Amino acid sequence: GDKGNIKMSNGVLTGGSQLVTDLGNITFSGTLGSPINATAQNNFYHISSGQGNIEVTLPATTNVTLDTYTNQGKISSEFTIPLQDSNGGMSYQGPLNTASSPVPDITLVVHMNLGNIAIHKK
């Protein structure tokens, strides 16, 4: 599999972007660019690692649906979201900004098998 760390600062992820490693840490700080016409091929951003830690820093105004889980590890978020504990892991699916409406049909997927996820506001 793919091994190594991924670090992106002041970046812009476009719809359909994927930051993926099997073994390593992922650090992303930047913004999510919205596709003009959302389709099944571009209505998501995917950040995942099999083992390591993920840190994502986004503007406080970011309005996406968040789909996040870790099988073994913790999730911490500076956004107010109701995280669910489950058998050594954590998860959440819903709006990143719970006060925003309507909930957008674009999804930020942040998945980890063995490790922690931290979501920060900038």
Secondary structure, 3 states (H helix, E strand, C coil): CCECCEEEEEEEECCCCEEEEEECCEEEEEEECCCCCCCCCCCEEEEEEEEEEEEEEECCCCCCEEEEEEEECCEEECCCCCCEEECCEEEEEEECCCCCCCCCCCEEEEEEEEEEEEEEEC
